[in-house]
Amino acid sequence: MKWENKIDTFTEKQRHWRGKYLETCEVLNEEHEVNIYSCDDINNYEIYVNYGKMYGIIYVPQSKAQSLKEEIKQVLFDDYMSHNQYKGMDRDDYPNSKFINDFQKRFGLDIPLDIFFDSNALMDSMIDAFDNFDSLNNEHDYEDEDE
């Protein structure tokens, strides 16, 4: 078992997302992933980690992104291979809390709000809804009931 490069499964358009660019996408056993995004908005790189029930982002300077990604992949691989009980388990059952806490302390794993909630998309939708509401009201010529 080894990490597989899956970057070719994305079109160039799909690799661009909200001011970020998917540089690498590597997957272990078709279920765990470590990706690197370059980020114009923060002049930094993000390493996205998804391993069982643990996921999040590690912010890192560009100069350290590749080496840190390799270190993270090795830690995840070693944990996965040393726990045969993970195989066939539901993703929500592993890794254990100790592993997650140790990993977070070592790498600074963060769970930004936009993983769950895209406030920019919500605001865009609300603006579109209000714009459409105004145009609907302007289409109708309401007469004053007193006339």
FENSUL-V773167 format. One record per backbone hydrogen bond with DSSP energy under -1.0 kcal/mol. NH is the residue of the N-H (numbers start at 1). CO is the residue of the C=O. Records with the same first field share a line. If there is no record, write none. Layout:
BEGIN
NH=CO, CO
END
This chain:
BEGIN
4=27
6=25
9=6
10=7
15=11
16=13
17=20
20=17
21=38
22=15
23=36
24=36
26=34
27=4
28=32
31=28
32=28
33=50
34=26
35=48
36=24
37=46
38=21
39=44
40=19
44=39
45=60
46=37
47=58
48=35
49=56
50=33
51=54
53=94
54=51
56=49
57=110
58=47
60=45
64=61
68=64
69=65
70=66
71=67
72=68
73=69
74=70
75=71
76=72
77=73
78=74
79=75
80=76
81=77
82=78
86=83
87=84
89=86
93=90
100=96
101=97
102=98
103=99
104=100
105=101
106=102
107=103
108=104
110=57
115=112
116=113
117=113
119=117
122=118
123=119
124=120
125=121
126=122
127=123
128=124
129=125
130=126
131=127
132=128
133=129
134=130
135=131
136=132
137=133
138=134
139=135
142=140
147=144
END
